[in-house]
């Protein structure tokens, strides 16, 4: 008799809690980073959000970066660059 091994791809719920990132009370003069994940329309959404943050909330600069592919995580170098050059970063998802 042959044996069949079944694998369950679902993740178990996690009980650990993570604190929220520090929030800025005022965006005036802040550098907004955009990390586009390359999914359809993510760039459109994130660029529009950046315009709103600049026009309505006083953000000073937008730094736009794009991942290589949606299925591949951002490189440590890219994350380090954004952490050093941006006051806040928007991460987006498309369709």
N, C-alpha and C positions, 0 to 999 in steps of 0.2 A: 504494500500500500504506500502511495506517495503522500508526502506531507506538504500542505500549502500554508505558507506564512502570510498572515494578513497584517498590514500596517495601518494604524489609525493616524491620518494626517492632521487631525484637529488638535489644537493646543488646549492645554488645561488652563482654567482661569488662574490669573495671578493675584495673589493677595497683597503683594507689596505696594506701598503707596509712594509716589514720587512728588516732591514739592513742585509747585508751579514756578516757572522762571520769573525772575524779577520783572516787574512791569514799570514802564516809564509813565510818570504822571503827566508829562508834557512832551510832545514830540518836536517842539520848536528847535530847529538847528540840528536835529538828529540825522544820522546817515542810515537810510533804509536799504537793507540788502534784499534781493530777490533771488531765491534759488529755485529755478524752474526745473521740474522733474521730467520734462520732455513729453508729457502726455498731451493729447489733443486739447487745445484751448487753454492750457495752463498758463502759457505766456500772455495770452490776452487778459485773463482774469488778474494775474499778478501785476501786470503793467498798469492796468486800470486802478488797482488798489494803491499802487505807488503814487499815481497821479493824485488820487483823493487824499492820501496822507500828506502830500506836499501842498496841495491847494487849500485844503480845509484844516489841516492840523500843523502846518508849518515845518514839516520835514524839509531838510535842506538839500539832500542829495540822495540819488538812487544808484545803487551798485547792483548791476544785473549779472548773474552767472547762470549757466545752464549745465545740468548733469549730462553725461555722455548718453545715457539710456535710462528709461524709467525703471528697468529691472535691475540696474546696477547702482549700488549706493554711491554717494558722493565720496570722493577721495579725502583722506585726512588732510592733504595739502589744501584742498578747496575749502574744507570746513575751517581750517586754521586761518586761511586768508580772510574768510568772511567774519570770523570771530574777532580778528584784529582790526578790520577796516569798517565794520558796521556796528551801529548802536543797537539795531534790532534787525531780524531777518524774517522775511515771509517765506514759508515753504508752501508750494502749491501743488495741487493735483487737478488734473483735467478729467476728461471723459473716461 
